[in-house]
Amino acid sequence: MDVDYFALTTSKFNGRVWSTNIMFLYKLIDKLNLSLGYTGLNFDLNVVKENVDKRFKWGYNGPALGAIFSFGKKSWGHSSKKDIKNDVAK
């Protein structure tokens, strides 16, 4: 799960960026994982100057589906305790 928020305010503008992401991984076969989750990214920016008042508001929110295939000897996403011990020993 990942949640990010950034806001900035100055004398001429203010705004924020909000991001959310939650994913579940399923190991289908060796080196192939499927992911299913929900993701969102939202912007809200305001420009305030003399004689100017503009707003930009945009975003998306919805389901996400993905596939992860790993090449080589080491797969990404799922590590066993044995893999972690071997990496530490090196």
DSSP file (Angstrom, degrees, kcal/mol; ACC not computed):
  #  RESIDUE AA STRUCTURE BP1 BP2  ACC     N-H-->O    O-->H-N    N-H-->O    O-->H-N    TCO  KAPPA ALPHA  PHI   PSI    X-CA   Y-CA   Z-CA
    1    1 A M              0   0    0      0, 0.0     2,-0.4     0, 0.0    21,-0.2   0.000 360.0 360.0 360.0 140.4    0.0    0.0    0.0
    2    2 A D  E     +A   21   0A   0     19,-3.0    19,-2.0     2,-0.0     2,-0.4  -0.989 360.0 177.1-141.3 126.4    1.3    3.4   -0.9
    3    3 A V  E     +A   20   0A   0     -2,-0.4     2,-0.4    17,-0.2    17,-0.2  -0.996   8.5 179.6-131.1 126.7   -0.3    6.8    0.0
    4    4 A D  E     +A   19   0A   0     15,-2.9    15,-2.8    -2,-0.4     2,-0.3  -0.966   5.5 179.4-129.9 144.5    1.5   10.1   -1.0
    5    5 A Y  E     +A   18   0A   0     -2,-0.4     2,-0.4    13,-0.2    13,-0.2  -0.990   1.9 176.0-145.5 134.0    0.4   13.7   -0.4
    6    6 A F  E     +A   17   0A   0     11,-2.3    11,-2.7    -2,-0.3     2,-0.3  -0.991   4.1 177.1-140.2 131.0    2.2   16.9   -1.4
    7    7 A A  E     -A   16   0A   0     -2,-0.4     2,-0.3     9,-0.2     9,-0.2  -0.983   3.1-178.3-134.3 146.5    0.9   20.5   -0.9
    8    8 A L  E     -A   15   0A   0      7,-2.3     7,-2.1    -2,-0.3     2,-0.4  -0.992   2.6-173.6-146.1 135.0    2.5   23.9   -1.6
    9    9 A T  E     +A   14   0A   0     -2,-0.3     5,-0.2     5,-0.2     2,-0.2  -0.997  11.9 160.2-132.4 130.1    1.2   27.4   -1.0
   10   10 A T        -     0   0    0      3,-3.3    -2,-0.0    -2,-0.4     0, 0.0  -0.710  56.9 -89.8-129.8-174.9    2.9   30.6   -2.1
   11   11 A S  S    S+     0   0    0     -2,-0.2     3,-0.1     1,-0.2    -2,-0.0   0.740 125.4  36.7 -71.4 -21.0    1.6   34.2   -2.6
   12   12 A K  S    S+     0   0    0      1,-0.2    36,-2.8    35,-0.1     2,-0.3   0.676 125.1   6.9-107.1 -21.3    0.7   33.4   -6.3
   13   13 A F  E     - B   0  47A   0     34,-0.2    -3,-3.3     2,-0.0     2,-0.3  -0.987  49.9-166.1-154.1 163.3   -0.5   29.8   -6.3
   14   14 A N  E     +AB   9  46A   0     32,-2.3    32,-3.4    -2,-0.3     2,-0.3  -0.978  21.5 148.2-146.0 157.1   -1.4   26.9   -4.1
   15   15 A G  E     -AB   8  45A   0     -7,-2.1    -7,-2.3    -2,-0.3     2,-0.3  -0.992  24.8-144.1-174.7 171.5   -2.0   23.2   -4.9
   16   16 A R  E     -AB   7  44A   0     28,-1.8    28,-2.0    -2,-0.3     2,-0.4  -0.993   4.6-152.5-150.3 153.7   -1.8   19.6   -3.9
   17   17 A V  E     -AB   6  43A   0    -11,-2.7   -11,-2.3    -2,-0.3     2,-0.4  -0.999  15.0-171.7-127.8 130.8   -1.1   16.2   -5.3
   18   18 A W  E     +AB   5  42A   0     24,-2.5    24,-2.7    -2,-0.4     2,-0.4  -0.989   5.0 179.4-128.4 126.3   -2.7   13.2   -3.8
   19   19 A S  E     +AB   4  41A   0    -15,-2.8   -15,-2.9    -2,-0.4     2,-0.3  -0.990   3.7 179.4-132.7 136.3   -1.7    9.6   -4.8
   20   20 A T  E     +AB   3  40A   0     20,-2.3    20,-2.5    -2,-0.4     2,-0.3  -0.978   3.7 170.4-133.5 148.8   -3.0    6.2   -3.6
   21   21 A N  E     +AB   2  39A   0    -19,-2.0   -19,-3.0    -2,-0.3     2,-0.4  -0.902   6.6 174.3-159.2 125.6   -2.1    2.7   -4.6
   22   22 A I  E     + B   0  38A   0     16,-2.3    16,-2.1    -2,-0.3     2,-0.4  -0.993  13.9 178.7-134.3 129.7   -2.9   -0.7   -3.1
   23   23 A M  E     - B   0  37A   0     -2,-0.4     2,-0.4    14,-0.2    14,-0.2  -0.965  19.2-155.7-133.4 145.8   -1.9   -3.9   -4.9
   24   24 A F  E     - B   0  36A   0     12,-2.3    12,-2.0    -2,-0.4     2,-0.4  -0.988  16.8-151.3-118.7 129.7   -2.2   -7.6   -4.3
   25   25 A L  E     - B   0  35A   0     -2,-0.4     2,-0.4    10,-0.2    10,-0.2  -0.809   9.1-169.8-102.9 141.4    0.3   -9.9   -5.9
   26   26 A Y  E     - B   0  34A   0      8,-2.6     8,-2.8    -2,-0.4     2,-1.0  -0.992  20.7-136.1-129.9 124.4   -0.4  -13.5   -6.9
   27   27 A K  E     + B   0  33A   0     -2,-0.4     6,-0.2     6,-0.2     3,-0.1  -0.695  25.7 176.1 -82.0 105.6    2.4  -15.9   -8.0
   28   28 A L  E     -     0   0A   0      4,-1.6     2,-0.3    -2,-1.0    -1,-0.2   0.959  66.5 -20.8 -75.5 -54.2    0.9  -17.7  -11.0
   29   29 A I  E >  S- B   0  32A   0      3,-1.4     3,-2.3     0, 0.0    -1,-0.3  -0.875  98.1 -54.6-142.6 174.9    4.0  -19.7  -11.9
   30   30 A D  T 3  S+     0   0    0     -2,-0.3     3,-0.1     1,-0.3    40,-0.0  -0.368 126.8   3.4 -57.1 126.4    7.7  -19.3  -11.2
   31   31 A K  T 3  S+     0   0    0     -2,-0.1    39,-2.5     1,-0.1     2,-0.5   0.484 112.4  97.1  74.6   7.2    8.8  -15.8  -12.4
   32   32 A L  E <   +BC  29  69A   0     -3,-2.3    -4,-1.6    37,-0.2    -3,-1.4  -0.955  47.3 175.1-130.1 115.8    5.3  -14.7  -13.3
   33   33 A N  E     -BC  27  68A   0     35,-2.9    35,-3.1    -2,-0.5     2,-0.4  -0.898  16.9-150.5-116.5 145.9    3.2  -12.7  -10.9
   34   34 A L  E     -BC  26  67A   0     -8,-2.8    -8,-2.6    -2,-0.4     2,-0.4  -0.907  12.6-158.3-110.7 144.4   -0.2  -11.1  -11.5
   35   35 A S  E     -BC  25  66A   0     31,-2.8    31,-2.4    -2,-0.4     2,-0.4  -0.962  11.5-179.5-125.9 143.8   -1.3   -7.9   -9.7
   36   36 A L  E     +BC  24  65A   0    -12,-2.0   -12,-2.3    -2,-0.4     2,-0.3  -0.998  26.9 119.1-138.1 133.6   -4.7   -6.6   -8.9
   37   37 A G  E     -BC  23  64A   0     27,-2.5    27,-2.5    -2,-0.4     2,-0.4  -0.907  53.3 -90.6-168.1-165.6   -5.4   -3.3   -7.1
   38   38 A Y  E     -BC  22  63A   0    -16,-2.1   -16,-2.3    -2,-0.3     2,-0.3  -0.997  36.0-178.8-133.6 134.7   -6.8    0.1   -6.9
   39   39 A T  E     +BC  21  62A   0     23,-2.8    23,-2.5    -2,-0.4     2,-0.3  -0.951   5.6 178.7-136.9 153.9   -4.9    3.3   -7.8
   40   40 A G  E     -BC  20  61A   0    -20,-2.5   -20,-2.3    -2,-0.3     2,-0.3  -0.989  10.1-175.7-155.5 147.2   -5.5    7.0   -7.9
   41   41 A L  E     -BC  19  60A   0     19,-2.3    19,-2.0    -2,-0.3     2,-0.4  -0.955  14.3-179.7-144.8 122.6   -3.7   10.2   -8.7
   42   42 A N  E     -BC  18  59A   0    -24,-2.7   -24,-2.5    -2,-0.3     2,-0.4  -0.985   9.4-167.5-133.4 135.4   -5.3   13.7   -8.2
   43   43 A F  E     +BC  17  58A   0     15,-3.5    15,-1.8    -2,-0.4     2,-0.3  -0.924   6.6 177.9-116.5 142.9   -4.1   17.2   -8.8
   44   44 A D  E     +BC  16  57A   0    -28,-2.0   -28,-1.8    -2,-0.4     2,-0.4  -0.818  13.2 171.1-144.8 103.7   -5.7   20.4   -7.6
   45   45 A L  E     -BC  15  56A   0     11,-3.0    11,-3.0    -2,-0.3     2,-0.4  -0.935  11.5-169.7-120.9 136.8   -3.9   23.6   -8.5
   46   46 A N  E     -BC  14  55A   0    -32,-3.4   -32,-2.3    -2,-0.4     2,-0.5  -0.991   5.6-162.3-127.2 130.9   -5.0   27.2   -8.0
   47   47 A V  E     -BC  13  54A   0      7,-2.9     7,-2.1    -2,-0.4     2,-0.5  -0.961  10.3-177.9-112.8 122.9   -3.3   30.4   -9.5
   48   48 A V  E     + C   0  53A   0    -36,-2.8     2,-0.3    -2,-0.5     5,-0.2  -0.951  18.5 141.6-126.1 111.7   -4.3   33.6   -7.9
   49   49 A K  E >   - C   0  52A   0      3,-2.4     3,-1.5    -2,-0.5     2,-0.4  -0.787  63.8 -63.6-132.3 176.2   -2.8   36.9   -9.3
   50   50 A E  T 3  S-     0   0    0      1,-0.3     3,-0.1    -2,-0.3    -2,-0.0  -0.547 125.3  -1.8 -64.5 124.3   -4.1   40.3   -9.8
   51   51 A N  T 3  S+     0   0    0     -2,-0.4     2,-0.4     1,-0.1    -1,-0.3   0.502 120.6  92.3  69.6   7.6   -7.0   40.0  -12.4
   52   52 A V  E <   +C   49   0A   0     -3,-1.5    -3,-2.4     2,-0.0     2,-0.3  -0.996  37.9 163.2-134.7 131.4   -6.4   36.2  -12.7
   53   53 A D  E     +C   48   0A   0     -2,-0.4     2,-0.3    -5,-0.2    -5,-0.2  -0.768  19.0 163.9-145.4  96.6   -8.0   33.4  -10.8
   54   54 A K  E     -C   47   0A   0     -7,-2.1    -7,-2.9    -2,-0.3     2,-0.4  -0.865  17.5-164.3-119.9 149.0   -7.6   30.0  -12.5
   55   55 A R  E     -C   46   0A   0     -2,-0.3     2,-0.5    -9,-0.2    -9,-0.2  -0.999   4.8-167.0-134.7 136.2   -8.0   26.4  -11.2
   56   56 A F  E     +C   45   0A   0    -11,-3.0   -11,-3.0    -2,-0.4     2,-0.5  -0.981  14.3 172.1-121.6 116.4   -6.8   23.2  -12.6
   57   57 A K  E     +C   44   0A   0     -2,-0.5     2,-0.3   -13,-0.2   -13,-0.2  -0.986  10.3 150.4-129.7 122.6   -8.4   20.0  -11.1
   58   58 A W  E     +C   43   0A   0    -15,-1.8   -15,-3.5    -2,-0.5     2,-0.3  -0.990   6.2 142.0-148.7 150.6   -7.7   16.6  -12.6
   59   59 A G  E     -C   42   0A   0     -2,-0.3     2,-0.3   -17,-0.3   -17,-0.2  -0.969  27.7-144.4-176.5 165.8   -7.5   13.1  -11.5
   60   60 A Y  E     +C   41   0A   0    -19,-2.0   -19,-2.3    -2,-0.3     2,-0.3  -0.991  13.9 178.2-140.9 148.2   -8.2    9.4  -12.0
   61   61 A N  E     +C   40   0A   0     -2,-0.3   -21,-0.2   -21,-0.2    -2,-0.0  -0.981  28.9  98.7-146.9 134.6   -9.2    6.6   -9.6
   62   62 A G  E     -C   39   0A   0    -23,-2.5   -23,-2.8    -2,-0.3    -2,-0.0  -0.984  63.5 -41.1 169.1-177.4   -9.9    3.1  -10.5
   63   63 A P  E     -C   38   0A   0      0, 0.0     2,-0.4     0, 0.0   -25,-0.3  -0.288  43.3-157.9 -71.3 154.8   -8.9   -0.6  -10.7
   64   64 A A  E     -C   37   0A   0    -27,-2.5   -27,-2.5     2,-0.0     2,-0.4  -0.999   7.9-174.0-135.5 137.6   -5.5   -1.7  -11.9
   65   65 A L  E     +C   36   0A   0     -2,-0.4     2,-0.3   -29,-0.2   -29,-0.2  -0.994  15.6 162.1-131.4 135.8   -4.4   -5.0  -13.3
   66   66 A G  E     -C   35   0A   0    -31,-2.4   -31,-2.8    -2,-0.4     2,-0.4  -0.958  28.6-141.4-150.5 167.1   -0.9   -6.0  -14.2
   67   67 A A  E     -C   34   0A   0     -2,-0.3     2,-0.5   -33,-0.2   -33,-0.2  -0.994  11.6-161.5-132.0 139.3    1.6   -8.8  -14.9
   68   68 A I  E     -C   33   0A   0    -35,-3.1   -35,-2.9    -2,-0.4     2,-0.5  -0.980   6.9-174.8-125.2 118.8    5.2   -9.0  -13.8
   69   69 A F  E     -C   32   0A   0     -2,-0.5     2,-0.4   -37,-0.2   -37,-0.2  -0.959  11.8-151.5-114.4 130.7    7.6  -11.4  -15.5
   70   70 A S        -     0   0    0    -39,-2.5     2,-0.3    -2,-0.5     5,-0.1  -0.858   4.1-156.6-106.0 133.5   11.1  -11.8  -14.2
   71   71 A F        +     0   0    0     -2,-0.4     3,-0.3     3,-0.1     2,-0.1  -0.695  56.8  20.0 -98.4 156.8   14.1  -12.7  -16.3
   72   72 A G  S    S-     0   0    0     -2,-0.3    -2,-0.1     1,-0.2     0, 0.0  -0.347 108.0 -49.2  86.1-165.4   17.3  -14.3  -14.9
   73   73 A K  S    S+     0   0    0     -2,-0.1     2,-0.5     1,-0.1    -1,-0.2   0.744 116.3  65.3 -83.1 -25.5   17.8  -16.2  -11.7
   74   74 A K        -     0   0    0     -3,-0.3     2,-0.2   -43,-0.0    -3,-0.1  -0.874  69.1-153.8-108.2 125.1   16.3  -13.8   -9.3
   75   75 A S        -     0   0    0     -2,-0.5     2,-0.3     3,-0.2   -43,-0.0  -0.636  12.9-131.4 -93.3 155.5   12.5  -13.1   -9.4
   76   76 A W  S    S+     0   0    0     -2,-0.2     2,-0.1     1,-0.1    -6,-0.1  -0.788  79.5  27.5-103.9 145.9   11.0   -9.8   -8.2
   77   77 A G  S    S+     0   0    0     -2,-0.3     2,-0.5   -50,-0.0    -1,-0.1  -0.169 109.9  59.6 103.4 -40.9    8.0   -9.5   -5.8
   78   78 A H        +     0   0    0     -2,-0.1     2,-0.4     2,-0.0    -3,-0.2  -0.978  58.2 175.4-126.6 120.6    8.3  -12.8   -3.9
   79   79 A S        -     0   0    0     -2,-0.5     2,-0.2    -5,-0.1    -3,-0.0  -0.981  18.2-145.2-123.4 134.3   11.4  -13.6   -1.8
   80   80 A S     >  -     0   0    0     -2,-0.4     4,-2.0     1,-0.1     5,-0.2  -0.509  30.3-109.2 -89.0 165.8   11.7  -16.7    0.4
   81   81 A K  H  > S+     0   0    0      1,-0.2     4,-2.3     2,-0.2     5,-0.2   0.855 121.4  56.8 -61.1 -34.3   13.6  -16.7    3.6
   82   82 A K  H  > S+     0   0    0      2,-0.2     4,-2.2     1,-0.2    -1,-0.2   0.913 105.9  49.3 -63.3 -43.3   16.2  -18.9    1.9
   83   83 A D  H  > S+     0   0    0      1,-0.2     4,-2.1     2,-0.2    -2,-0.2   0.901 111.3  49.5 -62.0 -41.8   16.7  -16.2   -0.8
   84   84 A I  H  X S+     0   0    0     -4,-2.0     4,-2.1     2,-0.2    -2,-0.2   0.912 110.6  49.3 -65.5 -43.2   17.1  -13.4    1.8
   85   85 A K  H  X S+     0   0    0     -4,-2.3     4,-2.0     1,-0.2    -1,-0.2   0.898 111.3  49.9 -62.5 -40.6   19.6  -15.5    3.8
   86   86 A N  H  X S+     0   0    0     -4,-2.2     4,-1.1     1,-0.2    -1,-0.2   0.886 110.5  49.8 -65.6 -39.2   21.7  -16.1    0.7
   87   87 A D  H  < S+     0   0    0     -4,-2.1    -2,-0.2     1,-0.2    -1,-0.2   0.884 111.7  48.2 -66.7 -38.6   21.6  -12.4   -0.3
   88   88 A V  H  < S+     0   0    0     -4,-2.1    -2,-0.2     1,-0.2    -1,-0.2   0.872 107.8  55.5 -68.8 -37.5   22.8  -11.4    3.2
   89   89 A A  H  <        0   0    0     -4,-2.0    -1,-0.2     1,-0.3    -2,-0.2   0.772 360.0 360.0 -67.8 -26.2   25.6  -14.0    3.2
   90   90 A K     <        0   0    0     -4,-1.1    -1,-0.3    -3,-0.2    -2,-0.2   0.498 360.0 360.0 -74.7 360.0   27.1  -12.6   -0.1
